[in-house]
Amino acid sequence: MTNTFTYDKKTTSEQPLFEFNSPYSPRVSYHFNPKVSNYHYGVRHPMKPFRLMLTDHLVSGYGLHKIMDLYETRSATPDELRKFHSDDYVKFLSKVTPENISKMPRGTFEKFNIGDDCPIFQNIFDYSSLYAGASLDASTKLINDQSDIAINWSGGLHHAKKGNPSGFCYINDIVLSVLNLLRYHPRVLYIDIDLHHGDGVQEAFYTTDRVFTVSFHKYNGEFFPATGDINEIGCSKGKHFAMNVPLDDGIDDESYVTLFKSVIDPLITTYKPTVIIQQCGADSLGHDRLGCFNLNIKAHGECVNFVKSFGIPMLVVGGGGYTPRNVSRLWAHETGLLNNVLLPKELPDGLPFRDSFGPDYTLYPVLDDLFENKNSKKYLEDTRIRCLENIRYLQGAPSVRMDAELIPTQDISGLTPDEEDEINEMNEDDDLWRLNQIEKENSKIREFM
């Protein structure tokens, strides 16, 4: 049966590339700084910051910028970085350059874990401060109730420790954001779906019940960072407030999503977080340069969409991901889901760097055909049961003293009251503009329905 009704060319060109599909319509803010894409770890290094540029091009190419609040972010200050990181480490990062590395005191590189994984490259401190500042800005939007969901794809560097970098991560923007959120939120839930264990975040909050950390990752006792066994559940006051879901090679879409939902649903219901941080590392996709899972983009996105469905404020950050074209595809898709839209598989016309997405030139390539699934049904069921047993120990959400020592005593944002007032006024104007734009788009659609 052929269509008897078609739009004219002008109407078609003006229509958005997506349709809204959810009754929950969160206010979403997109935090970015184009400078982050300009940094370079080295020719042979797997971490490629230009993946963020590809992501931004896809996001804008699909028109998602029209329905989000956009914020070009600032750099974190050294004082902000010292809210978690040690003073000597922050000073080292701020001073070291490729030109002066030979002049550093003996033992400096061993002390600060500098090597092939974490090299010294040009303007390393500026790079680290930019992505950390973006996550801090995003967390502040949640605190001020200016966003329901705040996205920073340049963040999510979950391996960095208090006094040294680790696993390509120099500053732990997640820990800094958690500390900022704890000033206003009694309970923070951190969910990590990177291929690698979120060890830096777990370690930072291993002894507190104010933060629950859960990580789904590859684990065999040797795979980096060689932590994340199911027996790691926290200690002291934080016992049973850490959860690890160790997986083997080749896990597929159905197994991963089913396990994820069966754990996260009772966890959120029991722990009752008032804010959630979701780390969306893309190295858990199939065909990743360093990966060993068989996840497709829509399966990974379904985990993010499921967390969003609870209607709890979310900070969404990036993380790993070493095949840039697939990283950008994933994060564009998840940006769409967080805005209640499903992007079509056809890439936008006129997309810069379109050749990067060949040979299929689609948003949803097949990524599930490389590895044998070594996760038996029995193993996954045993893992699920052990996770649920850990959740039962919680016996409901813990009560919170808001004067706890863990909470920073002062604002971590680095903004003056006058600057905060000015930003609030700008956000009110942006909200009005965004509502007008959405109404214009909807009216165009209604006109031809």
Long-range contacts (C-beta under 8 A, 24 or more apart in sequence): 7-448, 11-444, 11-448, 14-444, 15-444, 15-445, 16-63, 16-66, 16-441, 17-62, 17-63, 17-343, 17-344, 17-348, 18-62, 18-63, 18-64, 18-336, 18-341, 18-342, 18-343, 18-344, 19-341, 19-342, 20-340, 20-341, 21-340, 21-341, 21-342, 22-340, 24-308, 24-309, 24-311, 24-340, 25-340, 26-147, 26-148, 26-149, 26-308, 26-311, 26-338, 26-340, 27-69, 27-146, 27-147, 27-148, 27-149, 27-431, 28-67, 28-68, 28-69, 28-147, 28-148, 28-149, 28-150, 28-151, 28-338, 28-339, 29-68, 29-69, 29-70, 29-71, 29-138, 29-141, 29-146, 29-147, 29-149, 29-150, 29-151, 30-59, 30-64, 30-65, 30-68, 30-69, 30-70, 30-71, 30-151, 30-335, 31-71, 31-73, 31-134, 31-135, 31-137, 31-138, 31-141, 31-150, 31-151, 31-152, 32-56, 32-70, 32-71, 32-72, 32-73, 32-134, 32-152, 32-153, 32-154, 33-72, 33-73, 33-74, 33-130, 33-133, 33-134, 33-154, 34-72, 35-126, 35-130, 36-127, 36-130, 36-131, 36-134, 36-154, 39-121, 39-122, 39-123, 39-124, 39-126, 39-127, 40-121, 40-122, 41-119, 41-121, 41-168, 42-119, 42-121, 45-119, 45-168, 46-168, 46-289, 46-290, 46-322, 47-168, 47-322, 48-322, 48-324, 49-127, 49-154, 50-324, 51-321, 51-324, 51-327, 51-328, 52-153, 52-154, 52-318, 52-328, 53-353, 54-324, 54-325, 54-327, 54-328, 54-353, 54-356, 55-153, 55-327, 55-328, 55-331, 55-332, 55-335, 57-328, 57-351, 57-352, 57-353, 58-328, 58-329, 58-331, 58-332, 58-347, 58-348, 58-351, 58-363, 59-331, 59-332, 59-335, 61-347, 61-348, 61-350, 61-351, 62-332, 62-336, 62-343, 62-348, 63-348, 64-332, 64-335, 64-336, 64-339, 64-341, 66-437, 66-441, 67-339, 67-341, 67-434, 67-437, 67-438, 67-441, 68-151, 68-335, 68-339, 68-434, 69-146, 69-147, 69-427, 69-430, 69-431, 69-434, 71-137, 71-138, 71-141, 73-130, 73-133, 73-134, 73-137, 73-138, 73-152, 74-133, 74-137, 75-126, 75-129, 75-130, 75-132, 75-133, 76-129, 76-130, 76-132, 76-133, 76-136, 76-171, 76-176, 76-414, 77-129, 77-414, 79-414, 80-132, 80-133, 80-136, 80-176, 80-412, 80-413, 80-414, 81-128, 81-129, 81-132, 81-171, 81-176, 83-176, 83-179, 83-408, 83-412, 84-162, 84-172, 84-175, 84-176, 84-179, 84-204, 85-160, 85-162, 85-163, 85-171, 85-172, 86-162, 86-163, 88-163, 89-162, 89-163, 89-164, 93-124, 93-125, 93-128, 93-170, 93-171, 94-125, 96-120, 96-124, 96-125, 97-122, 97-124, 98-122, 111-164, 112-163, 112-164, 112-165, 113-164, 113-165, 113-166, 114-165, 117-166, 117-167, 117-168, 118-165, 118-166, 118-167, 118-168, 118-169, 118-170, 124-170, 127-170, 128-170, 128-171, 129-171, 130-154, 131-155, 131-157, 131-171, 131-173, 132-171, 132-173, 132-176, 134-173, 135-173, 135-174, 135-176, 135-177, 135-315, 135-317, 136-173, 136-176, 136-177, 136-180, 136-412, 136-413, 136-414, 137-413, 138-177, 138-315, 138-317, 139-177, 139-180, 139-181, 139-315, 140-180, 140-413, 140-415, 142-181, 142-275, 142-313, 142-314, 142-315, 143-180, 143-181, 143-183, 143-184, 143-185, 144-420, 144-424, 146-424, 146-427, 147-313, 148-313, 148-314, 149-308, 149-313, 149-314, 149-315, 149-316, 149-338, 150-314, 150-315, 150-316, 151-316, 151-317, 151-335, 151-338, 152-315, 152-316, 152-317, 152-318, 153-317, 153-318, 153-331, 154-318, 155-317, 155-318, 156-194, 156-279, 156-280, 156-281, 156-317, 156-318, 156-319, 156-320, 157-319, 158-192, 158-194, 158-196, 158-198, 158-199, 158-200, 158-201, 158-279, 158-281, 158-319, 159-196, 159-198, 159-199, 159-200, 159-225, 160-200, 161-200, 161-203, 162-204, 166-199, 166-200, 166-225, 167-196, 167-224, 167-225, 168-320, 169-200, 172-200, 172-201, 172-204, 173-317, 174-198, 174-200, 174-201, 174-277, 174-279, 174-317, 175-200, 175-201, 175-204, 175-205, 176-412, 177-277, 177-315, 177-317, 178-204, 178-205, 178-211, 178-277, 179-406, 179-407, 179-408, 179-412, 180-408, 180-412, 180-413, 181-275, 181-277, 181-315, 182-210, 182-211, 182-406, 182-407, 182-408, 183-407, 183-408, 183-411, 183-412, 185-273, 185-274, 185-275, 186-210, 186-274, 186-400, 186-402, 187-211, 187-212, 187-271, 187-272, 187-273, 187-274, 187-275, 187-397, 187-398, 187-400, 188-212, 188-273, 188-274, 188-275, 188-276, 188-277, 189-214, 189-267, 189-268, 189-271, 189-273, 189-275, 189-276, 189-277, 189-312, 190-214, 190-276, 190-277, 190-279, 191-264, 191-276, 191-277, 191-278, 191-279, 191-307, 192-216, 192-217, 192-279, 192-281, 192-319, 193-260, 193-278, 193-279, 193-280, 193-281, 193-284, 193-300, 193-303, 193-304, 194-279, 194-280, 194-281, 194-283, 194-284, 194-319, 194-320, 195-281, 195-283, 195-284, 195-288, 195-290, 195-291, 195-292, 195-293, 195-320, 196-223, 196-224, 196-225, 196-281, 196-283, 196-320, 197-225, 197-227, 197-228, 197-244, 198-228, 198-279, 199-225, 199-227, 199-228, 201-279, 202-227, 202-228, 202-232, 202-242, 202-244, 205-238, 205-241, 205-242, 206-234, 206-235, 206-238, 206-242, 207-234, 207-235, 207-236, 207-237, 207-238, 208-237, 208-238, 208-241, 208-406, 209-237, 209-238, 209-241, 209-398, 210-398, 210-400, 210-404, 210-406, 211-238, 211-241, 212-241, 212-242, 212-243, 212-267, 212-271, 212-273, 213-241, 213-242, 213-243, 214-242, 214-243, 214-244, 214-245, 214-263, 214-264, 214-267, 215-243, 215-244, 215-245, 216-245, 216-247, 216-256, 216-259, 216-260, 216-284, 217-244, 217-245, 217-246, 217-247, 217-284, 218-246, 218-247, 218-248, 218-249, 218-292, 218-293, 219-244, 219-246, 219-247, 220-246, 220-248, 230-383, 230-386, 230-387, 233-390, 239-393, 240-390, 240-393, 240-394, 241-394, 243-267, 243-387, 243-390, 243-391, 245-383, 245-387, 246-383, 247-293, 247-375, 248-374, 248-375, 248-379, 249-292, 249-293, 249-371, 249-372, 249-373, 249-374, 250-292, 250-293, 250-294, 250-370, 250-371, 250-372, 250-373, 250-374, 250-375, 251-293, 251-294, 251-295, 251-373, 251-375, 252-294, 252-295, 252-368, 252-373, 253-294, 253-295, 253-296, 253-298, 253-299, 253-368, 254-299, 255-373, 255-375, 255-380, 256-293, 256-295, 256-299, 256-303, 257-299, 257-302, 257-303, 257-306, 259-380, 259-383, 259-384, 260-303, 260-306, 261-303, 261-306, 262-384, 262-388, 263-384, 263-387, 263-388, 263-391, 264-303, 264-306, 264-307, 266-388, 266-391, 267-391, 268-307, 268-310, 268-312, 270-391, 270-394, 270-396, 270-397, 271-391, 271-394, 271-397, 272-396, 272-397, 273-312, 274-312, 274-313, 275-312, 275-313, 275-314, 275-315, 276-307, 276-310, 276-312, 276-313, 276-314, 276-315, 277-314, 277-315, 277-316, 277-317, 278-304, 278-307, 278-314, 278-315, 278-316, 278-317, 279-317, 279-318, 279-319, 280-304, 280-316, 280-317, 280-318, 280-319, 280-330, 280-331, 280-334, 281-318, 281-319, 281-320, 281-321, 282-318, 282-319, 282-320, 282-321, 282-323, 282-326, 282-327, 282-330, 282-331, 283-319, 283-320, 283-321, 283-322, 284-320, 285-321, 285-323, 285-326, 285-330, 285-367, 286-367, 286-368, 286-369, 286-370, 286-371, 287-323, 287-326, 287-365, 287-367, 287-370, 288-321, 288-322, 288-323, 288-326, 289-322, 289-323, 290-320, 290-322, 291-322, 292-371, 293-371, 294-367, 294-368, 294-369, 294-370, 294-371, 294-373, 295-367, 295-368, 296-364, 296-366, 296-367, 296-368, 297-326, 297-329, 297-330, 297-333, 297-363, 297-364, 297-365, 297-367, 298-333, 298-364, 300-330, 300-334, 301-330, 301-333, 301-334, 301-337, 304-334, 304-337, 304-338, 305-334, 305-337, 305-338, 308-337, 308-338, 314-338, 324-356, 325-356, 325-357, 326-365, 326-367, 329-357, 329-363, 329-364, 329-365, 332-363, 333-363, 333-364
